[in-house]
Amino acid sequence: MLPDGSATFAGWAPHLDLEPLAVAERPLLAGTLAAPWLTAGLEQRALALAASTLVPEHFGEIAGRRIAHVDKRLRPSTSV
């Protein structure tokens, strides 16, 4: 999420690359973490991104593979 309200896909598990912030450094981020763009509407923005981009892409990928598999199974065998 960016301050302008835009959202992008960061990967399936970007949090796995994160490390805890040192206790001494946490006060440095207090203002940023309280910013309105981080505290309001995050879930709605994430759902909107998923519904408009991620789900259709995933559906297209899975549907393409499944249709190819079904077509292959339904195609008559050409071996004699």
C-alpha positions, 0 to 999 in steps of 0.5 A, a space after each residue: 500500500 502506498 500513501 496515494 492509496 494505490 496497492 500492488 501485489 507484493 508476492 504470495 508471502 513477502 512477510 517471510 523475508 521480514 525481520 523484527 524491528 529492534 525495540 530501540 528503532 520502533 519510536 522512529 516509525 510511530 508517526 508513519 504507523 499512525 498515518 491515515 493511509 495505513 490505518 484506514 481502509 486497508 482491508 477494503 483496498 486489499 480486497 479490491 486489489 484481489 478482486 480486480 487483479 489477483 483472482 482473475 489472473 489466478 482463475 485464468 491460469 487454473 482454467 487454462 491448465 484445466 481446459 487443456 487437460 480436459 481437451 487432451 483427455 477428450 481427444 480421440 487417441 491417434 495410435 493404432 
